[in-house]
Amino acid sequence: MDAQRLPCRAGLGLKPQHYADILDGQPDIGFFEVHAENYMGAGGPPHRYLAAIVERYPLSLHGVGLSIGGEGALNRDHLHRLRGLIDRYQPQSFSEHLAWSSHGETSLNDLLPLPYTEATLDRVVDHVDTVQQALGRSMLLENPSTYVLFAESTIDEIDFLAAIAQRTGCGLLLDVNNVMVSSINHGLDPYTYIDRFPVQAVGEIHLAGYDETTDAAGERLLIDAHGSRVSPDVFALFQHALGRTGPVPTLVEWDNNVPAFAVLADEACIVDRAIAEACAPGDRRERVA
């Protein structure tokens, strides 16, 4: 399978309201990322603009609809359309979520968590293998943001992800905001999570802002909202992660309350500086892309 690589720079999610800013201004952005499902139609303006942007910038393709953790078989029609999109645009990276989002013929508008058991691990491994064979390339699997824990879980999340990567050869997408959200929600230490993460498999990092409220017990509850600048504590955790990974392609996610492009470009500049200052780990790891 191929191993294309994104540049070790900051990237941004591509939004339709910013097409003109990008094509007219040609800003210095490392790469752009799109949700695969938004471009599975046959044609029209979205494809016309995406084709023009791909001529100028590397592309990361991020899936939200494969339901890799689902109990049923993967949707072959969805895989076929995804393969067509990848063949058409040849993105440098494809990633999906460790989650489930469908039941039978019903697709749910959410990314739902999994119990970490041996049976679930076997199923996810089988699904990742199926995806990689169907697409003819390796993929990255993203750690989730979670709000509940399953009593039946018998495997630690990091060990679960590491086992998937080891058994399938896939890479991992380290979402630092998800680490912060899940850790705070479950009373865990996000820095310990990063210190234990199998960084040799990390091919991309995600950053975002979160919303904060309190639960019924009055404890902090973080929501993976993607509607604001990267939170300062998430950025500090990101810098800590870079100390383990060295420079890694890093996406700034901003999917709700999307601001003017200049605000996103400013976030990308901040992240670019952090990546440039990160010490390369030399022989400590071989990056998977």
One Martini backbone bead per residue (centre of mass of N, CA, C, O) as a GRO file, in nm:
protein
  289
    1MET     BB    1   0.100   0.033   0.016
    2ASP     BB    2   0.082   0.348   0.030
    3ALA     BB    3   0.293   0.658   0.153
    4GLN     BB    4   0.180   0.930   0.184
    5ARG     BB    5   0.256   1.287   0.254
    6LEU     BB    6   0.236   1.530   0.460
    7PRO     BB    7   0.322   1.815   0.566
    8CYS     BB    8   0.496   1.963   0.843
    9ARG     BB    9   0.212   2.129   0.900
   10ALA     BB   10  -0.043   2.343   0.890
   11GLY     BB   11  -0.395   2.292   0.878
   12LEU     BB   12  -0.720   2.318   0.709
   13GLY     BB   13  -1.043   2.340   0.685
   14LEU     BB   14  -1.259   2.323   0.416
   15LYS     BB   15  -1.461   2.603   0.318
   16PRO     BB   16  -1.684   2.741   0.106
   17GLN     BB   17  -1.648   3.048   0.214
   18HIS     BB   18  -1.313   3.014   0.129
   19TYR     BB   19  -1.245   2.972  -0.168
   20ALA     BB   20  -1.165   3.260  -0.261
   21ASP     BB   21  -0.940   3.317  -0.057
   22ILE     BB   22  -0.758   3.088  -0.165
   23LEU     BB   23  -0.749   3.134  -0.480
   24ASP     BB   24  -0.673   3.445  -0.467
   25GLY     BB   25  -0.446   3.442  -0.220
   26GLN     BB   26  -0.266   3.201  -0.164
   27PRO     BB   27  -0.202   3.087   0.107
   28ASP     BB   28   0.023   2.977   0.370
   29ILE     BB   29  -0.067   2.649   0.361
   30GLY     BB   30  -0.001   2.320   0.409
   31PHE     BB   31  -0.315   2.219   0.422
   32PHE     BB   32  -0.617   2.043   0.335
   33GLU     BB   33  -0.942   1.949   0.474
   34VAL     BB   34  -1.193   1.695   0.415
   35HIS     BB   35  -1.503   1.564   0.403
   36ALA     BB   36  -1.592   1.306   0.220
   37GLU     BB   37  -1.913   1.327   0.223
   38ASN     BB   38  -1.911   1.623   0.078
   39TYR     BB   39  -1.775   1.465  -0.208
   40MET     BB   40  -1.986   1.224  -0.332
   41GLY     BB   41  -2.061   1.365  -0.560
   42ALA     BB   42  -2.024   1.404  -0.906
   43GLY     BB   43  -2.051   1.733  -0.886
   44GLY     BB   44  -1.999   2.063  -0.914
   45PRO     BB   45  -1.873   2.318  -0.729
   46PRO     BB   46  -1.714   2.156  -0.514
   47HIS     BB   47  -1.531   2.012  -0.726
   48ARG     BB   48  -1.418   2.256  -0.870
   49TYR     BB   49  -1.274   2.375  -0.621
   50LEU     BB   50  -1.114   2.130  -0.525
   51ALA     BB   51  -0.945   2.093  -0.780
   52ALA     BB   52  -0.805   2.371  -0.758
   53ILE     BB   53  -0.677   2.327  -0.474
   54VAL     BB   54  -0.517   2.060  -0.537
   55GLU     BB   55  -0.315   2.209  -0.731
   56ARG     BB   56  -0.187   2.377  -0.461
   57TYR     BB   57  -0.263   2.152  -0.238
   58PRO     BB   58  -0.266   1.946  -0.002
   59LEU     BB   59  -0.459   1.645   0.095
   60SER     BB   60  -0.709   1.570   0.343
   61LEU     BB   61  -0.905   1.282   0.427
   62HIS     BB   62  -1.217   1.280   0.621
   63GLY     BB   63  -1.404   1.050   0.787
   64VAL     BB   64  -1.770   0.996   0.919
   65GLY     BB   65  -1.931   0.709   0.777
   66LEU     BB   66  -1.815   0.403   0.824
   67SER     BB   67  -1.844   0.260   1.098
   68ILE     BB   68  -1.599   0.083   1.225
   69GLY     BB   69  -1.752  -0.001   1.512
   70GLY     BB   70  -1.965  -0.159   1.396
   71GLU     BB   71  -2.145  -0.461   1.387
   72GLY     BB   72  -2.167  -0.443   1.104
   73ALA     BB   73  -2.112  -0.424   0.796
   74LEU     BB   74  -1.977  -0.259   0.567
   75ASN     BB   75  -2.043  -0.016   0.334
   76ARG     BB   76  -1.989  -0.073   0.002
   77ASP     BB   77  -2.089   0.187  -0.130
   78HIS     BB   78  -1.920   0.378   0.039
   79LEU     BB   79  -1.646   0.257  -0.039
   80HIS     BB   80  -1.671   0.307  -0.342
   81ARG     BB   81  -1.697   0.618  -0.325
   82LEU     BB   82  -1.433   0.660  -0.172
   83ARG     BB   83  -1.247   0.544  -0.387
   84GLY     BB   84  -1.324   0.749  -0.606
   85LEU     BB   85  -1.222   0.999  -0.451
   86ILE     BB   86  -0.928   0.906  -0.421
   87ASP     BB   87  -0.869   0.868  -0.725
   88ARG     BB   88  -0.933   1.166  -0.803
   89TYR     BB   89  -0.733   1.325  -0.562
   90GLN     BB   90  -0.495   1.200  -0.413
   91PRO     BB   91  -0.449   1.192  -0.116
   92GLN     BB   92  -0.212   1.202   0.150
   93SER     BB   93  -0.474   1.142   0.339
   94PHE     BB   94  -0.657   0.898   0.547
   95SER     BB   95  -0.939   0.922   0.778
   96GLU     BB   96  -1.084   0.794   1.087
   97HIS     BB   97  -1.305   0.669   1.336
   98LEU     BB   98  -1.342   0.552   1.665
   99ALA     BB   99  -1.655   0.441   1.570
  100TRP     BB  100  -2.016   0.469   1.556
  101SER     BB  101  -2.298   0.553   1.289
  102SER     BB  102  -2.468   0.276   1.261
  103HIS     BB  103  -2.794   0.091   1.201
  104GLY     BB  104  -2.808  -0.074   0.959
  105GLU     BB  105  -2.978   0.162   0.753
  106THR     BB  106  -2.898   0.365   0.979
  107SER     BB  107  -2.791   0.695   1.006
  108LEU     BB  108  -2.597   0.878   1.230
  109ASN     BB  109  -2.540   1.212   1.375
  110ASP     BB  110  -2.281   1.042   1.504
  111LEU     BB  111  -2.006   0.961   1.733
  112LEU     BB  112  -1.979   0.653   1.885
  113PRO     BB  113  -1.892   0.460   2.133
  114LEU     BB  114  -1.684   0.194   2.267
  115PRO     BB  115  -1.618  -0.106   2.377
  116TYR     BB  116  -1.320  -0.247   2.528
  117THR     BB  117  -1.283  -0.544   2.362
  118GLU     BB  118  -1.204  -0.827   2.201
  119ALA     BB  119  -1.444  -0.824   2.007
  120THR     BB  120  -1.411  -0.530   1.913
  121LEU     BB  121  -1.124  -0.554   1.812
  122ASP     BB  122  -1.175  -0.763   1.592
  123ARG     BB  123  -1.376  -0.589   1.433
  124VAL     BB  124  -1.198  -0.342   1.375
  125VAL     BB  125  -0.973  -0.489   1.234
  126ASP     BB  126  -1.148  -0.596   1.004
  127HIS     BB  127  -1.240  -0.314   0.903
  128VAL     BB  128  -0.965  -0.193   0.843
  129ASP     BB  129  -0.880  -0.404   0.640
  130THR     BB  130  -1.111  -0.351   0.443
  131VAL     BB  131  -1.047  -0.058   0.382
  132GLN     BB  132  -0.752  -0.091   0.281
  133GLN     BB  133  -0.822  -0.281   0.049
  134ALA     BB  134  -1.035  -0.098  -0.096
  135LEU     BB  135  -0.824   0.159  -0.120
  136GLY     BB  136  -0.510   0.087  -0.143
  137ARG     BB  137  -0.448   0.191   0.163
  138SER     BB  138  -0.359   0.354   0.425
  139MET     BB  139  -0.473   0.450   0.750
  140LEU     BB  140  -0.626   0.660   0.991
  141LEU     BB  141  -0.692   0.652   1.348
  142GLU     BB  142  -0.911   0.808   1.576
  143ASN     BB  143  -0.938   0.932   1.870
  144PRO     BB  144  -1.177   0.985   2.101
  145SER     BB  145  -1.454   1.150   2.228
  146THR     BB  146  -1.579   1.124   2.569
  147TYR     BB  147  -1.872   1.076   2.822
  148VAL     BB  148  -1.846   0.763   2.851
  149LEU     BB  149  -1.828   0.447   3.019
  150PHE     BB  150  -1.766   0.101   3.003
  151ALA     BB  151  -1.804  -0.169   3.208
  152GLU     BB  152  -1.702  -0.393   2.980
  153SER     BB  153  -1.432  -0.290   2.973
  154THR     BB  154  -1.081  -0.448   2.928
  155ILE     BB  155  -0.942  -0.211   2.763
  156ASP     BB  156  -0.733   0.017   2.704
  157GLU     BB  157  -0.732   0.264   2.477
  158ILE     BB  158  -0.433   0.260   2.396
  159ASP     BB  159  -0.412  -0.047   2.361
  160PHE     BB  160  -0.630  -0.061   2.145
  161LEU     BB  161  -0.491   0.117   1.932
  162ALA     BB  162  -0.220  -0.034   1.920
  163ALA     BB  163  -0.342  -0.304   1.822
  164ILE     BB  164  -0.456  -0.205   1.557
  165ALA     BB  165  -0.190  -0.106   1.434
  166GLN     BB  166  -0.036  -0.378   1.458
  167ARG     BB  167  -0.255  -0.566   1.299
  168THR     BB  168  -0.290  -0.356   1.027
  169GLY     BB  169  -0.085  -0.096   0.974
  170CYS     BB  170  -0.201   0.143   1.074
  171GLY     BB  171  -0.257   0.457   1.162
  172LEU     BB  172  -0.258   0.755   1.368
  173LEU     BB  173  -0.484   0.997   1.507
  174LEU     BB  174  -0.402   1.271   1.711
  175ASP     BB  175  -0.642   1.404   1.924
  176VAL     BB  176  -0.592   1.646   2.155
  177ASN     BB  177  -0.874   1.741   2.224
  178ASN     BB  178  -0.987   1.460   2.293
  179VAL     BB  179  -0.800   1.410   2.527
  180MET     BB  180  -0.900   1.642   2.703
  181VAL     BB  181  -1.199   1.578   2.713
  182SER     BB  182  -1.184   1.287   2.826
  183SER     BB  183  -1.007   1.338   3.075
  184ILE     BB  184  -1.188   1.539   3.223
  185ASN     BB  185  -1.454   1.366   3.218
  186HIS     BB  186  -1.277   1.110   3.375
  187GLY     BB  187  -1.036   1.199   3.566
  188LEU     BB  188  -0.776   1.241   3.391
  189ASP     BB  189  -0.445   1.247   3.249
  190PRO     BB  190  -0.339   1.386   2.956
  191TYR     BB  191  -0.026   1.346   2.984
  192THR     BB  192  -0.031   1.041   3.024
  193TYR     BB  193  -0.158   0.974   2.756
  194ILE     BB  194   0.068   1.088   2.578
  195ASP     BB  195   0.303   0.918   2.708
  196ARG     BB  196   0.152   0.634   2.605
  197PHE     BB  197   0.146   0.689   2.321
  198PRO     BB  198   0.193   0.555   1.988
  199VAL     BB  199   0.391   0.762   1.807
  200GLN     BB  200   0.494   0.575   1.568
  201ALA     BB  201   0.180   0.598   1.433
  202VAL     BB  202   0.177   0.901   1.378
  203GLY     BB  203   0.035   1.110   1.098
  204GLU     BB  204  -0.163   1.298   1.276
  205ILE     BB  205  -0.300   1.610   1.399
  206HIS     BB  206  -0.551   1.745   1.621
  207LEU     BB  207  -0.724   2.061   1.661
  208ALA     BB  208  -0.927   2.246   1.912
  209GLY     BB  209  -1.216   2.364   2.042
  210TYR     BB  210  -1.401   2.397   2.345
  211ASP     BB  211  -1.664   2.333   2.554
  212GLU     BB  212  -1.813   2.442   2.877
  213THR     BB  213  -1.944   2.267   3.162
  214THR     BB  214  -2.175   2.093   3.376
  215ASP     BB  215  -2.272   1.848   3.560
  216ALA     BB  216  -2.483   1.710   3.797
  217ALA     BB  217  -2.221   1.732   4.007
  218GLY     BB  218  -2.043   1.997   3.911
  219GLU     BB  219  -1.858   1.905   3.694
  220ARG     BB  220  -1.659   1.909   3.450
  221LEU     BB  221  -1.763   1.961   3.095
  222LEU     BB  222  -1.655   1.863   2.784
  223ILE     BB  223  -1.690   1.982   2.441
  224ASP     BB  224  -1.657   1.884   2.103
  225ALA     BB  225  -1.712   2.172   1.907
  226HIS     BB  226  -1.551   2.338   1.685
  227GLY     BB  227  -1.603   2.686   1.769
  228SER     BB  228  -1.291   2.769   1.828
  229ARG     BB  229  -1.020   2.827   1.952
  230VAL     BB  230  -0.756   2.699   2.072
  231SER     BB  231  -0.701   2.591   2.367
  232PRO     BB  232  -0.451   2.648   2.585
  233ASP     BB  233  -0.437   2.354   2.706
  234VAL     BB  234  -0.422   2.214   2.429
  235PHE     BB  235  -0.165   2.353   2.329
  236ALA     BB  236   0.018   2.250   2.555
  237LEU     BB  237  -0.030   1.950   2.488
  238PHE     BB  238   0.079   1.967   2.202
  239GLN     BB  239   0.369   2.043   2.276
  240HIS     BB  240   0.415   1.784   2.431
  241ALA     BB  241   0.367   1.592   2.192
  242LEU     BB  242   0.599   1.703   2.012
  243GLY     BB  243   0.821   1.596   2.207
  244ARG     BB  244   0.757   1.296   2.096
  245THR     BB  245   0.708   1.324   1.769
  246GLY     BB  246   0.756   1.570   1.644
  247PRO     BB  247   0.695   1.667   1.344
  248VAL     BB  248   0.344   1.715   1.249
  249PRO     BB  249   0.070   1.708   1.094
  250THR     BB  250  -0.170   1.987   1.160
  251LEU     BB  251  -0.504   2.031   1.246
  252VAL     BB  252  -0.746   2.289   1.233
  253GLU     BB  253  -1.054   2.278   1.385
  254TRP     BB  254  -1.356   2.452   1.230
  255ASP     BB  255  -1.713   2.384   1.210
  256ASN     BB  256  -1.823   2.614   1.400
  257ASN     BB  257  -1.855   2.929   1.377
  258VAL     BB  258  -1.722   3.032   1.121
  259PRO     BB  259  -1.479   3.233   1.034
  260ALA     BB  260  -1.270   3.412   0.903
  261PHE     BB  261  -0.992   3.328   0.735
  262ALA     BB  262  -0.788   3.496   0.903
  263VAL     BB  263  -0.829   3.337   1.166
  264LEU     BB  264  -0.732   3.063   1.065
  265ALA     BB  265  -0.452   3.157   0.967
  266ASP     BB  266  -0.356   3.236   1.250
  267GLU     BB  267  -0.369   2.956   1.373
  268ALA     BB  268  -0.169   2.827   1.173
  269CYS     BB  269   0.076   3.000   1.253
  270ILE     BB  270   0.098   2.903   1.544
  271VAL     BB  271   0.137   2.603   1.473
  272ASP     BB  272   0.384   2.630   1.290
  273ARG     BB  273   0.575   2.728   1.512
  274ALA     BB  274   0.558   2.475   1.688
  275ILE     BB  275   0.664   2.278   1.477
  276ALA     BB  276   0.938   2.424   1.420
  277GLU     BB  277   1.027   2.389   1.737
  278ALA     BB  278   1.036   2.101   1.711
  279CYS     BB  279   1.199   1.818   1.792
  280ALA     BB  280   1.349   1.588   1.632
  281PRO     BB  281   1.364   1.229   1.705
  282GLY     BB  282   1.490   1.071   1.489
  283ASP     BB  283   1.533   0.727   1.570
  284ARG     BB  284   1.271   0.692   1.759
  285ARG     BB  285   1.105   0.714   1.481
  286GLU     BB  286   0.859   0.605   1.230
  287ARG     BB  287   0.661   0.751   1.027
  288VAL     BB  288   0.318   0.738   0.964
  289ALA     BB  289   0.104   0.804   0.650
   0.00000   0.00000   0.00000
